[in-house]
Every structure is written in structure tokens, then in C-alpha cells.
Amino acid sequence: MPYSHFDIEALKSSLEQAALAGYIYQHQQHMLVLQEALNDDGSALNNFIQHEHTADQLGLQFGLRLSEKQWQFVVGITHSNQDRSYEIGAGNLKGDERAFNLLYAFYNFPKGFYTINMPLACNSQQLTQAIEQQLFQLDSMSFLNTAIKTNPMGQQVEWMKDFIVQQALDMKVRIQTALL
């Protein structure tokens, strides 16, 4: 299902009724971004993760973009760290990146902003592949390879990567469910 039958107003209304976020920001006539994303129970969604050794921190946001009459699921990723030599201001974002709010209360200054795009109708394997190709392979994200923890079964897992994929998958499914 490409979700192409939804116009932006109907989509926004459905998402608001599902209480997926404190506010849904409409960017022009083709994009919606969930501001202050919420869990199923209405509590604030944990959308920040921090590497325990490098202090690199990522913030996640979710949105939808209409592209060529098809809705895409978009994950916005803000990256910050201790390096104060460079920081991104909201005014430095280009195009649709401007729909994402960088004004979070970060412990550090934002150093990078990335968007991951995939069809809203994609399956979990396609979502994982899109995140791998569009985020995890970036040189600036190499620190994710060192964020390793041992799970209860004694296996080493790249926990930050797992967190990003799981949060994105959960929100995509919640959005799809809201549109049924």
C-alpha cells in the first residue's frame, strides 16, 4: 500500500488522532514532522542516545514526506559531540531539513544533521537496509561501531545501531497503524 490516497490534511488528522506526538508540524504542502514524539502510553519517547566512551549523542525525529505522489517515512538524525569547533544552527539547514527542529536541549552542540528516507510501505528489512546505507556507512557515524554491549544471551550487540533501527521501525509501524 503506497498510502498515495492520503492528502496531507487527512494524514495529519489521522496522526493527531493517534497521539503520536505533542505536535505535528506541517512543512509546506508535502511534509509532516512529529515534534515531541510520544510512546503509546502518552509519555515522551526516548529519542536520544549517547555513546558511553566518545560522548557522541544522537537525537531522532520522525516525519513523512510526499514525493512523486508516494509517502515516504523520514528519520531525522541530529549528531552532537564535545568538539566545539563547529556547530549547526537551525538556519544552516537546507530544503526539507528545515522542517526538523534542531532546538533540542542538547548536552553538546549539534555537529551534523542527516535524513534517512524510505517508502512508508517498506518492510522491516528495507527499513534496516535504508538506515545502513544512508546513515551507518557515513564516516561521521563510525563511532557507532564501538558502541557494543553484551545482551542477556551473552552476545555482543551494537546497541546504538539497534536502538536507531528499533525506534524507527516502531514509529513507522505506529504511523502505518494510525492510517488503517
Buried (B, 14 or more C-beta within 10 A) or exposed (E): EEBEEBEBEEBBBBBBEBBBBEEBBBBEEBBBBBBBBBEEEEEEBEBBBBBEEBBBBBBBBBBBBBBEEEBBBBBBBBBBBEEEEEBBEEEEBEEBBBBBBBEBEBEBBBBBBBBBBBBBBBEEEEBBEBBEEBBBEBEEBEBBEEBEEEEEEEEEBBBBBEBBBEBBBBBBEBBBEBBE
